[in-house]
Amino acid sequence: MKRPSWSAGLLMLFGLALIPGSSSIVFQQTARADGFSERPASLSASDAASVLKQAGRHLAAVSARTMPAVVNIESRHESRSGEVQETGSGVIMRSPRTEGVFIITNRHVVADARLNQIDVYLHDGRVIAPTEKLEDPDSDLAVLRIPDPGIESAQFGDSDNLDIGHFVLAMGSPFGLSQSVTLGIISAKGRRSLELPGRKVINQDFLQTDAAINPGNSGGPLVDLDGRVIGINTAIASQGGGNEGIGFSIPSNLVQFIVGQLLDYGRVRRGYLGVHLDDHFDFEVAQRYSLDRKQGARVTKVLEKTPAAQAGIRADDIILNFDGFDVADETDLINKVNVTPINKRVRVIVLRGGQQVTLHVILSEKTESERSEGPALPSELVLPVRPASFQLRPLTPALARQCGYESRQTGLLVQTAGTAPGDDELQLYDVIEEIGRQPVSSVANLEAALQQMPEDQEVLCKVRRVVDGQPQSRLVIWNRTHPVPESSGL
């Protein structure tokens, strides 16, 4: 009997209930000249179980081959509120552009940390330190050069060949649990204009996946079923700080461009057009230009003596196509221009006065003064932070249960408090839910809330506290003017 395809086996892995003593129906994909068609195929329960076992063995083989190249990264640095420790993941890679090996990770995992403040934990338990750090704020990527640990590096795949529905594995160290693997699919491509916490990341072209990505996965690889890296996990969309089936990864082709620039020049040389774009260009505005949908990027201003001015681009032009690729919106255009080689002659199609006009532009390099401000995403997991007189860490479900809270409780756990605090002050095991009436579930939330308040102002905190075995809500005051006692060790 012909064995079912891997696609059929993995479909069963997710959606097929095996019924003892009866047949199970799956859909096999059969190739045709015009694409794929589906036909039902009957499998006995034993055959279906065999296919599942094969699928499991394949996933295990991919994991075993790739996981040695995945590392856990811990860094620390000083902030206005005290020492901040951050944790994330990374992947060991090689490139013909340079000798030796290096680690690719997210910039926010190692931002502001010196080399001696970064620890890299290998799969075999060894701990090494990087010898050089290269960073790109606008994409939230970083490269760490390391001594060759004698570990086979991972390989890049082609993210442009991914389709929605392709299976992927997310690897890393969620919540500090190293060598973790989760399975999911590509849920969407080209996610842009995301309102990520912290300052703006300019180059946004994320892959969306439902493979479980949690705090600590940042910088880890997203791999295909051949074990090739097709993305770097970066962010999650979550109400509670944990996985809710919406994770975002930087596609591998963008990663390769950024990493290549960092290795060649120590920075990223981005293409520069010289225009201002309308970030409020929506469907209603598009209709006024006789467009049947929102498409392209509307130019609001052309700067003098720039590639755009020399090419004849005008204010109120709508750029529909850039270098042979349709432009979805202003963020898409920014991304396309940024990754286009310097001095390349590019064909640009604009909509002007209801007519399409073809122009040609030669891009120059974006200078430092023309860069957008946007350090990087703050980490979605920061462990631990020490504001003036106490120490905090994000609450995990496991910690919540141990502290007497429900596992779904979120907030910042007080690990160290002042000596003999009163009932109206922060106490050990308190969970801070709000700062100044703003919800907080991460140190990034805390820092953002504090930046809006004078440093000598008392801060109103809403906390959950276990009293006589029962969690209760309390309002307490954090007086930031009080000095930290020497005996506290902070």
N, C-alpha and C positions, 0 to 999 in steps of 0.2 A: 504494500500500500504506500502511495506517495505521501511523504510527511508534509504537514501543513507548513506554510511559510512562517518566518519570524513574526511578520505583522499579525498573522492570525493568532499566533501564540501569545503575543503581548496584548492583543485585544482581549483574549480570554483572561489574561492575568488581571485585568481591571474589571471586566464586566460580566464574566461568565460564571454562573453558579453550577457546579457539577451536581447532577442528580444521580445518585447511585441506582444502578440497574436500568438506566435509560440512556438514550442518545442525547448528545448535546449538539446544538447547532451553532456554528461559527460562520463568519463570512471570510472567504479567501479572496485575495486580490489576484486577478489573472491579467497578464499583460495583453493588450491589443494594439493594433496599429495607431488607434486614435487615443490611447491613454490606458486607463485601468477600468475594469468593470468588477462588479461584485457578484459572486455566486455562492449560494449556500452549500456547505459541505457537512456531512454528518460524521460525527466522531463519537465513539463510545466513551464512557467515563474514563476508562483506563488509558485510551489514546489521548484524551484531553489532558489527563494528569501528566502523561509523558511529555506533551508539548510544554506544559507549564514548567516541568523540571528542566527541560532543555533551555527554556527562556531564562530560568533562574541561574542555570550554570553559565549561560552567556553573560548575564549581568555581573555575576561573581567574577568571571574572568576579566571583564572590562575593569571592574573595580580593583582587582588585584594588580592589574598591569599599570593602572594610573595612580593609585593612591600613594605609592612611595614618593611620588613627586609633589604631593600636597603637604604643605607645612602649616604649623600653627605659629602665629606671630603675636608677641606681647610687647607693647611699648609704653613708655611713661614720659610725661613732661609736666612742667609747672604751668598752671594757669592762674588767673586772678583769684580763683576760689581755692587754690591749693594744688596738690599733685593729682594729676589725672592719669589713670592707667587704662589703656585700650587693648582690646584683643581682636584678632581677625585671622584671616587665612591667606594663603598665597600658593603659587605653583612654580616649581623649578622648570626653567626653560633654557634653551640654547638658541643662538642665532649666528648665521654666517657673518654677520656684521661685527662680531666681537669674539674674542677668545674667552673660554671659560663658561661658567653658568651664572645665571641670575634668577632672581625671584620677581614675579609680577604680582602686585597686590594693589589694593586701593590706597590712594594717598591719605585718606582720612584715618587709616589704620596706623600710619607712622608719622603723620604731620606733626611738626614742632618737636619731634623727638630727635635727640642726637644719636649718633651711631652706637655709642655705649649704653644707650637707653632702649635699644631694640634687641630682643631675644627671639631667635628663630628656632623652633622646636621641630626636629626632623622626625620622620615616622619611626625610626629605630631608637628614639629616646635621646639622641645627641642634641646638644644646644650649641648653636653657633651665632656669631655676630656678623652683621654685614660690614663690608669694607667701603662701600660707597652707596649713597642714596640719590636717585634721580627722580624728580617729581614733576608732574604736570597738573596744576590746579584746575584747568578748564575741562579736563576729562575725568578727574579724580583717579588717576592712575599713578603708580610709582614703581620704580625698578630698584631692587636691592642687589648689588653685586655681592657675591659670597665666595669663599674658598670652595673649590670643587669638592663636594662631599662624597663623590663616587656613586651617585644615585642616577639612574637613568631618567632623563628629563622627559617631560610630556611634549606632545606634538600639537601644533595648531591644526584646526580644521577650517573649512570655508563657511563662514556664517551666512554668506549670500546664498548658499545652496540649501539653507534650512527652510522648511515649510511649516506652517502652522499645523500642529498635530504630531510633529516628529518627537520621538521619545528622547529624553535627556536625563543626565544624572548630575545632581548638584553635590559637590564635595567640599569638605572643610571642617571647621571646628565650631559648630553652633553651641553657644553657652559654654565654650571652653572644652567641649567633648570632641577630642581630636579624632581624625580618621572616620568621620561620619559620611554616609552616602544616602541620598534620597532620590527617588525616581519620579518623574513627571513628564510633561509635554511642553512644547513651545505653544504658548497660549496666544501670543500676538507678536508682531514685529514692528519696528519703527516707532516705538513709544517715545514721544518728545513732549516738551513743555511741561514736564512733571514739576510740581511744586515740592521739591525735595527740601528737607530741613537744612537750615544753614544757608550759606551764600550760594549763588547760582552756579551750577555746572553748565558750561556753555555747550560742549559737545554732547548732545543727547540723541541717541538713536537706539534705545534699549530694546533688548529682547525681553518679553514677558513670559514667565514660566510659573507653573503651579507646583514644580518640584519644591519641597519644603526648604525655604531659606529662612534662617533665624539669625538673631544677633550672634556674631562670631563667624558667620559664613562670609562676611565681606572680604573680597580679595581672592576667594577660592574659585576654582574653575567650574564652569558648566561644560559637561562633555557629552558627545554624541555616543551612539552605541558602538562606535569603533574606537572609543577611548580618546578621541581627539578633542582638544579644547576649542569650543566654539563660543565661549563667553567668559567674562569675569563677573562673578556675582557682586552686586553693589548695594542694592537697597530693597526694602520691602514696603508694601502699602499695608498698614496695620493700624487698627484702633487700639490694640492692647500691647503692641511692642513685639508680638510673636508672629509666627507664620499664620497667614489666613489665605494662603493659596495664590497670592499675588506677589511675585518677586521679580526683580529687574536685573538684567545682566548686560554688561557692555559687550557688543558683538566682537568676535575675534578679529575680523578684518580691520575694525577701528583700533582695536588694541594693538595689532601688529604695526599699524601706521604710527601710533603714538610711541610705542616702545622703540621702533626703528629710529625715529627722530631723536629720542632721548639718548640712545646708544651712539648715534652718529654725531650729534651736536651738543648733547647735554641739556637740550631744551627742545621744544616743539616749534618748528618753523611753519607757521600757518599762512595760508593764502589770504590776501587782503583785496577787497573789492572797492570799498570807499563809499558806502551808502548807509543811510539810516532807513530802517524798515518800520512799517506800521504793525505794531503788536496787537492792534485791535481790529485787524482785517478779518471780518467774519462773513457769514453767508449773506447777511443783509447788505453789507458793503459790496460784496462780490456781485450781487444782483444789479447794483447801480452801474457796474461795468459790463453788463450783459453776459455775465458768467452764470451758468446753471448750477454751480456748486462752488464752495470755497476751494480755491486752488491758487497756487502761486504765492508770491510775496510782493507786497506793494511798497514801492520806494517813496519815501517821504522827503528825502533830501539826498543830493549828490554832493559830496565834498570835492573841493577844488583840487586840481592836480593829482587826482587819484586814477587808478585803472578804470573805474566806472566813468569818470568824466571824460577821459581820453577815448573811451569806446563809444561815447554818445548816449549813455544811459541817462534818462531824465527823471525828474521828480514826477510822481504819479504813474510811472511805468509799473506794470505788474510783471514780474519775472516769472515766466511759466516753465521754462526749461533751461537747465544749466549743464553744459558739457554732455548733452545727450540724455539727461535724466530729467523727468518731470519733477517740478518743485511742488511739494505738498503744502508748505507753509513757510513762515519766516524762519522758524527754527531749523527746518530741513535745509533751507538755503544756507544758513549760517554754517551748518555742519558740512555741507558739500563744499563750500568755499574754503573752509578751514583745512580740509584734508586734500585739497588740490595742490599739486606741486607748484612751487614758486616759478614764475616766468613761463608757465604753460599758457598757450593760446587756446582760449575756450570759446565755444559758440554759445551765445545766450539768446534765447527767444523771449521777447517781451510783448505784452499787449499794450498798444498805444493808440488811443482814439478809436478803439474797436477793431483795429487791425493788428495782426501779428507781424512783428519786425525782428529780423535776425541781425544780431550784432556780434562782434568778436572782441574779446577782452583779454589782455595779458596781465595776469595777477602779479602783484608785488608781494613782499613779505610784510606781515602785520608787525608793526613795531611795538615796543613795550608800552609806549604811551597810548597806543590804540587798542590795547588789550582790555577786555571787560574784567571788572573785579569779580572774583569768584574763587576764593581759595579752594574749597572742596566741601563735599558733603561731610558733616560731622558723622562719626560712627554711630550706628544704631545701638551699639553696646559699648559702654564706657565703664571700666572697672578699676578700682573704685575711685570716687572723687572725694576731696576733703574740703568742703567749704569751711569758712572760718573756724568753727569750734566743734565740728562733728564730721563723721565719715559716712558716705552713702554708697549704695550700689543699686542698680536696677533689680527689682524683685522678680524672681523666676517662679514658675509654678511649684518647683521642688522646695525652694526656700519658703514660699508662702505657706505651704502645708506644715513645714517644720516650725514656723513662727506662730501657728495657730490661726492662719487666715485660710479662706477658700483658695483653691488653686488658680481661679480666674482673677484674683486680686492683682492689681497693677499699681505701680508707683515706685518710689525710691525708699529702700530700706535703710534705716539709721543703724549703722554698725557700731559707731563710737559716739557717745554723747558727753557733755560736760559733767563735771562732778556734781552729784546730788541735785539733778535737775528737778524743778517743781512740776506740778501737774499741768501748768500752762506753758511749759517749755518742752522742747523736743527731748524724747527719751529713747533709750535703747529699745530696739524692735519696733519702734513706730514706723509706719509707712506713709510717706508724704504723697498725697494725691494731688494737691494744688498748691501753687505758690502765687500769692497775690491774685487769687481767683482764676489762675490759669492752670489747666491740667498739666501734670508732669509725669512722664514715665521713663525718661532718660535724662542723663546729665546735659544733653544738648538742649532739652526743654528747659531745664533749670537755668542754664547759662543764658538762654534767650530771655527768660522772665526776669532774671536779675539785672540784665543790661538795661532794662527799661526803668530801673529804680535807682535813686541815689544810693551811694555806698553806705551812708550813715543812717539810712532809713530802716526802721523796724519792718520785718516781713511777716505778713499774715500767712500761716500755713494751715491747710486742712489735712489732717492726718487720720489714719486708722490705727487704733491702739487696742490691744487685747487687755481687758479688765475683767478679772475673775473668770477667765476662760472664754469671754465673749468679746468679739471685735466690736468696737464702738468708734463713731466719728467724733473728732475733737478739733477745735480751733486753738492753735498755739502760736506764740510769738517767737520769731527768731530775731534776736537783737544782734545785729552784725557789728555793733560798735564795741562789744565786749572782747577783750583780748583773750587769746588762747592760753590757758594755764600751762606752765612748763611741764607739770606732772602728767598732762594728758598724752604726751608723746606725739602730738600732731605738729 
